[in-house]
């Protein structure tokens, strides 16, 4: 007992010292530098700004066109990063009662190799996310993913894209659709994806059409959760017609077949979605897309209710300066509950902001609110907030601090929770250009 108290006291002392030093760097940077026009947000920022509360992996309709092509990479070279740090979790098991806290070590390596062969390009990568808790080893996780993509420039107006990944991951406690009470180790799984897209037309063309095909699935590897294993076969098409240089029309359609390997699972279904909308580039600072449509879910088992629901996907970007950008979004996703006996719709509303206070100090923040409406009387509401400050010590070394708040409020008794997390990180970036 004495050893445990001593260890916790030592951990808190180290954390306090790290916080003081980190904020001293931040304060110094803000008083000695003025904001300058230094950052252009990466293409990846055009995707949703999200704290990652909702898991949409189980819907074949959730994939956005072109999302695999936003990985950071030196043109024709190798780049990557290694982040390591110490964190504090105020509610490790995300419970309403008997709350436990703990410190943890974090390690996040990532590396990418990309290059060209003729007019074509490729990217290979590895991403890892590891955590080791001081006291509760059941919360340790070792997630990692290998990925690759290729873009074939077939003609002046036609590209063919291939994407694949294999992912070893886990279900976070307290997330929508995952088990409410998990005894022992976290639920772990392996996830695969193979996807191809045909891009006909360019961004500046009058018309563009993007048909895609996808095979994906998940296999649970512990805690006797094989009832949740599934495969998805999906097809989708996105069309765009440019009315003017600032306004274009959009049409999207998708079909997915979700098939579970265990016959006890009653959530086998097909999902069909149709959306119409518009996109705009009102000014150099404001852009967005808004799509509305219908989602049909046809279940193969009579115990599940076939449904027809409105759906939407809206994103708005505002960039008042080149060093500041605000993104707001809302969307509806089809989800399924753990255990194979229930499904729900997840309506998410979110906003994110990235701002560079100086050449060295940058803020990233995001807020998500999700309402999960189950096919029963159950309704869960999730709130997530992230705030990250990053200070660039040198061109290849960053110091960062992240605060995250998560909560759940439900009409089911005893499953509400509040969780506060803090992570202090040291990140090393590297890159190397390969000469032809």
C-alpha positions as CSV (number, residue, x, y, z in Angstrom):
1,X,0.0,0.0,0.0
2,X,2.8,2.4,0.9
3,X,4.6,1.6,-2.3
4,X,1.5,2.3,-4.3
5,X,0.9,5.7,-2.7
6,X,4.6,6.6,-3.2
7,X,4.5,5.6,-6.8
8,X,1.3,7.7,-7.4
9,X,2.8,10.7,-5.7
10,X,6.0,10.4,-7.7
11,X,3.9,10.2,-10.9
12,X,1.9,13.2,-10.0
13,X,5.0,15.1,-9.2
14,X,6.6,14.4,-12.5
15,X,3.4,15.3,-14.3
16,X,3.2,18.6,-12.5
17,X,6.8,19.5,-13.4
18,X,6.1,18.6,-17.0
19,X,3.0,20.8,-17.1
20,X,4.9,23.8,-15.6
21,X,7.7,23.5,-18.1
22,X,5.4,23.0,-21.0
23,X,3.3,26.1,-20.2
24,X,6.4,28.1,-19.6
25,X,7.5,27.4,-23.2
26,X,4.0,28.3,-24.5
27,X,3.9,31.6,-22.6
28,X,7.4,32.6,-23.8
29,X,6.4,31.8,-27.4
30,X,3.2,33.9,-27.2
31,X,5.0,37.0,-25.7
32,X,7.9,37.0,-28.2
33,X,6.2,36.2,-31.5
34,X,3.2,37.7,-33.4
35,X,0.9,35.6,-35.6
36,X,2.2,35.3,-39.1
37,X,0.8,33.7,-42.2
38,X,2.7,30.4,-42.0
39,X,0.3,27.5,-42.1
40,X,-1.8,26.1,-44.9
41,X,-3.9,23.3,-43.5
42,X,-3.3,19.8,-44.9
43,X,-5.9,18.2,-47.2
44,X,-6.6,15.8,-44.4
45,X,-8.2,18.7,-42.5
46,X,-10.9,18.8,-45.1
47,X,-12.2,15.6,-43.5
48,X,-14.3,15.8,-40.4
49,X,-12.8,17.3,-37.3
50,X,-13.7,14.8,-34.7
51,X,-12.7,13.6,-31.3
52,X,-13.4,10.0,-32.5
53,X,-16.3,9.3,-30.2
54,X,-18.3,7.4,-32.9
55,X,-17.1,4.2,-34.5
56,X,-18.4,4.1,-38.1
57,X,-16.3,1.1,-39.2
58,X,-19.3,-1.2,-39.3
59,X,-21.2,0.7,-41.9
60,X,-20.3,0.2,-45.5
61,X,-21.7,3.6,-46.3
62,X,-19.4,5.7,-44.1
63,X,-16.3,5.9,-46.4
64,X,-15.7,9.2,-48.0
65,X,-14.2,9.4,-51.6
66,X,-10.5,9.9,-51.7
67,X,-9.9,9.7,-47.9
68,X,-6.8,7.5,-48.2
69,X,-4.8,10.1,-50.1
70,X,-4.2,12.6,-47.3
71,X,-1.3,11.1,-45.5
72,X,1.6,13.5,-44.9
73,X,4.6,12.6,-47.0
74,X,7.7,14.1,-48.5
75,X,7.3,14.1,-52.3
76,X,9.3,11.0,-53.4
77,X,10.8,10.1,-50.1
78,X,10.5,8.9,-46.5
79,X,9.0,10.7,-43.6
80,X,7.6,9.9,-40.2
81,X,7.3,10.8,-36.6
82,X,7.8,9.3,-33.2
83,X,5.7,10.6,-30.3
84,X,6.2,9.6,-26.7
85,X,4.7,10.9,-23.5
86,X,3.0,10.5,-20.2
87,X,-0.7,10.7,-19.6
88,X,-3.3,10.8,-16.8
89,X,-6.8,9.2,-17.1
90,X,-9.2,10.3,-14.4
91,X,-11.8,7.5,-15.0
92,X,-10.0,4.5,-16.4
93,X,-13.0,2.2,-16.7
94,X,-15.4,5.0,-17.7
95,X,-17.9,4.1,-15.0
96,X,-20.5,6.0,-13.0
97,X,-19.4,4.6,-9.6
98,X,-16.3,3.2,-8.1
99,X,-14.2,5.5,-10.3
100,X,-10.5,4.6,-10.7
101,X,-7.6,6.8,-12.1
102,X,-4.2,5.9,-13.4
103,X,-1.2,7.3,-15.3
104,X,0.0,5.7,-18.5
105,X,2.9,5.9,-21.0
106,X,2.1,6.6,-24.6
107,X,4.1,5.8,-27.7
108,X,3.0,6.6,-31.3
109,X,5.4,5.8,-34.1
110,X,4.5,6.4,-37.8
111,X,6.4,6.1,-41.0
112,X,5.6,6.5,-44.7
113,X,7.4,5.7,-47.9
114,X,6.1,7.3,-51.1
115,X,7.3,7.8,-54.6
116,X,6.6,7.8,-58.3
117,X,6.8,5.4,-61.2
118,X,6.3,7.4,-64.4
119,X,3.1,9.5,-63.9
120,X,1.9,7.2,-61.2
121,X,2.4,7.4,-57.4
122,X,2.4,5.1,-54.4
123,X,2.5,5.3,-50.6
124,X,3.3,2.6,-48.0
125,X,3.0,3.3,-44.3
126,X,2.9,2.1,-40.7
127,X,1.1,3.7,-37.8
128,X,1.2,2.6,-34.2
129,X,-0.6,3.7,-31.0
130,X,0.6,2.0,-27.8
131,X,-0.3,2.7,-24.2
132,X,1.0,1.1,-20.9
133,X,-0.8,1.9,-17.7
134,X,1.0,2.1,-14.4
135,X,-1.5,0.2,-12.3
136,X,-4.3,-1.3,-14.5
137,X,-2.7,-3.5,-17.1
138,X,-6.1,-4.5,-18.4
139,X,-6.2,-1.1,-20.1
140,X,-2.9,-1.5,-22.0
141,X,-3.3,-1.6,-25.8
142,X,-0.9,-2.0,-28.7
143,X,-2.7,-0.8,-31.8
144,X,-1.0,-0.7,-35.2
145,X,-1.8,-0.5,-38.8
146,X,0.0,-1.2,-42.1
147,X,-1.4,0.6,-45.1
148,X,-0.7,1.3,-48.8
149,X,-2.2,3.1,-51.7
150,X,-1.5,3.6,-55.4
151,X,-2.7,6.3,-57.8
152,X,-2.5,5.4,-61.5
153,X,-2.7,8.4,-63.9
154,X,-4.3,6.6,-66.8
155,X,-5.2,9.6,-69.0
156,X,-5.5,13.4,-68.7
157,X,-8.9,13.1,-67.0
158,X,-8.9,9.5,-65.5
159,X,-7.2,8.2,-62.4
160,X,-7.5,4.7,-60.9
161,X,-6.9,4.5,-57.1
162,X,-6.2,1.4,-55.0
163,X,-6.1,1.4,-51.2
164,X,-5.6,-1.3,-48.5
165,X,-4.9,-1.6,-44.8
166,X,-4.7,-4.2,-42.1
167,X,-5.3,-2.9,-38.6
168,X,-4.8,-4.4,-35.1
169,X,-7.0,-2.4,-32.8
170,X,-9.3,-2.4,-29.8
171,X,-12.7,-1.1,-28.7
172,X,-12.4,2.0,-26.3
173,X,-14.5,1.7,-23.2
174,X,-17.7,3.7,-23.2
175,X,-17.9,4.3,-27.0
176,X,-21.2,3.9,-28.9
177,X,-22.0,0.4,-29.9
178,X,-19.3,-1.2,-27.8
179,X,-20.0,-3.4,-24.7
180,X,-21.2,-1.4,-21.7
181,X,-19.5,-3.7,-19.1
182,X,-16.2,-5.3,-20.1
183,X,-14.5,-7.5,-17.5
184,X,-10.8,-7.9,-17.8
185,X,-8.9,-6.9,-20.9
186,X,-10.2,-4.6,-23.6
187,X,-12.0,-6.2,-26.6
188,X,-9.4,-6.5,-29.4
189,X,-9.9,-7.0,-33.1
190,X,-8.2,-7.2,-36.5
191,X,-9.7,-5.1,-39.3
192,X,-9.0,-5.3,-43.1
193,X,-9.9,-3.1,-46.0
194,X,-9.4,-3.2,-49.8
195,X,-10.8,-0.5,-51.9
196,X,-10.6,0.9,-55.5
197,X,-11.8,4.1,-57.0
198,X,-12.1,5.3,-60.5
199,X,-11.9,9.1,-60.8
200,X,-13.3,10.4,-64.0
201,X,-12.8,14.2,-64.4
202,X,-10.7,16.7,-62.5
203,X,-11.6,19.1,-59.8
204,X,-11.8,21.9,-62.3
205,X,-13.8,19.9,-64.9
206,X,-17.4,20.7,-65.6
207,X,-18.4,17.1,-64.5
208,X,-16.7,14.5,-62.3
209,X,-17.8,11.0,-61.4
210,X,-16.2,8.7,-58.8
211,X,-17.4,5.1,-58.6
212,X,-15.8,2.9,-55.9
213,X,-15.8,-0.7,-54.7
214,X,-14.8,-1.8,-51.2
215,X,-14.3,-5.1,-49.3
216,X,-13.8,-4.8,-45.5
217,X,-14.3,-6.7,-42.3
218,X,-13.4,-7.3,-38.7
219,X,-12.4,-10.3,-36.5
220,X,-12.5,-10.1,-32.7
221,X,-9.6,-12.0,-31.2
222,X,-10.4,-12.2,-27.4
223,X,-13.1,-12.2,-24.8
224,X,-15.3,-14.6,-26.8
225,X,-16.6,-11.8,-29.1
226,X,-16.7,-13.7,-32.4
227,X,-20.4,-13.1,-32.6
228,X,-19.5,-9.6,-33.7
229,X,-17.3,-10.7,-36.6
230,X,-18.5,-9.3,-40.0
231,X,-17.7,-8.7,-43.6
232,X,-18.8,-5.8,-45.8
233,X,-19.1,-5.6,-49.5
234,X,-19.9,-2.1,-50.7
235,X,-20.2,0.0,-53.8
236,X,-20.6,3.8,-54.0
237,X,-20.7,6.5,-56.6
238,X,-20.3,10.2,-56.3
239,X,-21.1,12.7,-59.1
240,X,-20.5,16.4,-59.3
241,X,-21.6,19.0,-61.8
242,X,-20.1,22.4,-61.7
243,X,-22.6,25.2,-62.4
244,X,-20.2,28.0,-61.9
245,X,-16.7,28.4,-60.7
246,X,-18.1,28.8,-57.1
247,X,-21.1,26.5,-57.1
248,X,-21.6,22.8,-58.0
249,X,-24.3,20.1,-57.6
250,X,-23.6,16.7,-55.9
251,X,-25.3,13.3,-56.1
252,X,-24.2,10.3,-54.1
253,X,-25.4,6.7,-53.9
254,X,-24.2,3.7,-52.0
255,X,-25.1,0.0,-51.4
256,X,-23.5,-2.2,-48.7
257,X,-24.1,-5.8,-47.7
258,X,-23.1,-6.4,-44.1
259,X,-22.7,-10.1,-43.3
260,X,-21.9,-11.6,-39.9
261,X,-20.0,-14.9,-39.6
262,X,-21.9,-16.1,-36.5
263,X,-25.5,-17.3,-37.2
264,X,-26.5,-16.0,-33.7
265,X,-26.0,-12.4,-34.9
266,X,-29.3,-11.0,-36.2
267,X,-27.8,-7.8,-37.7
268,X,-27.1,-9.1,-41.3
269,X,-28.5,-6.5,-43.6
270,X,-28.2,-4.4,-46.7
271,X,-28.0,-0.6,-46.6
272,X,-28.9,1.6,-49.5
273,X,-28.3,5.4,-49.4
274,X,-29.2,8.2,-51.8
275,X,-28.1,11.8,-51.3
276,X,-28.4,15.1,-53.2
277,X,-26.7,18.4,-52.4
278,X,-24.6,21.3,-53.3
279,X,-21.0,22.4,-52.8
280,X,-19.7,25.9,-52.8
281,X,-16.6,28.0,-52.7
282,X,-18.2,31.3,-51.8
283,X,-15.0,33.1,-51.3
284,X,-11.3,32.1,-51.0
285,X,-12.0,31.8,-47.2
286,X,-15.4,30.0,-47.2
287,X,-16.3,26.6,-48.7
288,X,-18.5,23.6,-47.9
289,X,-20.8,20.8,-49.0
290,X,-24.3,19.9,-47.9
291,X,-26.0,16.6,-48.8
292,X,-29.4,15.3,-47.7
293,X,-31.0,12.0,-48.6
294,X,-32.6,8.7,-47.5
295,X,-31.0,5.6,-45.9
296,X,-32.8,2.2,-46.3
297,X,-31.8,-0.6,-43.9
298,X,-33.2,-4.0,-44.8
299,X,-32.5,-6.7,-42.2
300,X,-32.4,-10.4,-43.2
301,X,-33.8,-11.6,-39.8
302,X,-37.5,-10.8,-39.0
303,X,-36.6,-9.9,-35.4
304,X,-35.0,-6.7,-36.7
305,X,-37.1,-3.9,-38.0
306,X,-36.4,-2.7,-41.6
307,X,-36.2,1.1,-41.6
308,X,-36.2,4.1,-43.9
309,X,-34.6,7.2,-42.4
310,X,-33.5,10.6,-43.5
311,X,-29.7,11.1,-43.6
312,X,-27.3,13.9,-44.2
313,X,-23.6,14.9,-44.5
314,X,-22.8,18.6,-44.1
315,X,-19.3,20.3,-43.8
316,X,-18.5,24.0,-43.8
317,X,-14.9,25.4,-43.8
318,X,-14.0,29.0,-42.9
319,X,-10.4,30.2,-43.2
320,X,-10.3,33.9,-42.2
321,X,-6.5,33.8,-42.4
322,X,-3.9,31.3,-43.8
323,X,-2.9,30.5,-40.2
324,X,-6.5,29.9,-38.9
325,X,-9.3,27.6,-40.0
326,X,-12.7,26.6,-38.5
327,X,-14.6,23.5,-39.7
328,X,-18.1,22.6,-38.7
329,X,-19.9,19.4,-39.6
330,X,-22.9,17.2,-39.0
331,X,-23.7,13.7,-40.2
332,X,-25.8,10.6,-39.6
333,X,-24.2,7.1,-39.5
334,X,-25.8,3.6,-39.3
335,X,-24.3,1.6,-36.4
336,X,-24.8,-1.7,-34.6
337,X,-24.7,-2.6,-31.0
338,X,-22.3,-5.2,-29.5
339,X,-23.8,-8.6,-29.1
340,X,-25.5,-8.8,-32.4
341,X,-29.0,-7.9,-31.2
342,X,-29.5,-4.2,-31.7
343,X,-28.8,-1.3,-34.1
344,X,-28.9,2.4,-33.9
345,X,-28.5,5.7,-35.8
346,X,-25.7,8.0,-34.6
347,X,-26.3,11.8,-35.3
348,X,-23.1,13.7,-34.8
349,X,-22.6,17.5,-34.6
350,X,-19.1,18.9,-34.4
351,X,-16.8,21.8,-34.8
352,X,-13.0,22.1,-34.9
353,X,-10.5,25.0,-35.0
354,X,-6.8,25.1,-35.9
355,X,-4.9,28.3,-35.2
356,X,-1.2,29.3,-35.3
357,X,-0.5,31.9,-32.6
358,X,3.0,32.2,-33.9
359,X,5.5,30.4,-36.0
360,X,6.1,27.9,-33.2
361,X,2.8,27.7,-31.3
362,X,-0.3,26.0,-32.7
363,X,-3.7,25.2,-31.2
364,X,-6.0,22.3,-32.4
365,X,-9.4,21.9,-30.7
366,X,-12.5,19.9,-31.5
367,X,-15.9,19.4,-30.0
368,X,-18.3,16.6,-30.9
369,X,-21.9,15.9,-29.7
370,X,-23.5,12.6,-30.7
371,X,-27.0,11.3,-30.1
372,X,-27.3,7.5,-30.5
373,X,-30.9,6.4,-31.0
374,X,-31.3,2.6,-30.7
375,X,-34.1,0.5,-32.2
376,X,-35.3,0.0,-28.6
377,X,-36.2,2.8,-26.1
378,X,-32.6,3.4,-25.3
379,X,-31.0,6.7,-26.2
380,X,-27.4,7.7,-25.4
381,X,-25.8,11.2,-25.7
382,X,-22.1,11.6,-25.9
383,X,-20.0,14.7,-25.6
384,X,-16.3,14.9,-26.5
385,X,-13.8,17.8,-26.3
386,X,-10.2,17.8,-27.4
387,X,-7.6,20.6,-27.0
388,X,-4.0,20.3,-28.1
389,X,-1.2,22.9,-27.9
390,X,2.0,22.2,-29.9
391,X,5.2,24.1,-29.5
392,X,7.9,23.7,-32.2
393,X,11.3,23.6,-30.4
394,X,13.2,23.0,-33.6
395,X,12.2,22.0,-37.2
396,X,12.2,18.3,-36.1
397,X,11.2,18.5,-32.4
398,X,7.8,19.4,-31.0
399,X,6.4,19.6,-27.4
400,X,2.7,19.1,-27.0
401,X,0.0,18.9,-24.5
402,X,-3.5,17.4,-25.0
403,X,-6.6,17.6,-22.8
404,X,-9.6,15.5,-23.5
405,X,-13.0,15.3,-21.9
406,X,-15.6,12.6,-22.6
407,X,-19.0,11.9,-21.2
408,X,-22.1,9.8,-21.7
409,X,-25.6,10.4,-20.6
410,X,-28.2,7.7,-21.1
411,X,-31.8,6.8,-20.2
412,X,-30.3,3.4,-19.1
413,X,-29.4,3.3,-15.4
414,X,-25.8,3.2,-14.2
415,X,-24.0,3.7,-17.5
416,X,-23.3,7.4,-17.3
417,X,-19.7,8.6,-17.0
418,X,-17.4,11.5,-17.1
419,X,-13.7,11.2,-18.0
420,X,-10.8,13.7,-18.1
421,X,-7.5,12.8,-19.8
422,X,-4.3,14.7,-20.0
423,X,-1.3,13.8,-22.2
424,X,2.1,15.5,-22.5
425,X,4.1,14.5,-25.5
426,X,7.5,14.9,-27.1
427,X,7.4,14.4,-30.9
428,X,10.3,13.9,-33.3
429,X,9.7,14.4,-37.0
430,X,12.0,13.2,-39.8
431,X,12.0,13.2,-43.5
432,X,14.3,12.2,-46.3
433,X,13.9,12.9,-50.0
434,X,14.9,10.1,-52.3
435,X,16.8,11.3,-55.4
436,X,15.6,9.8,-58.7
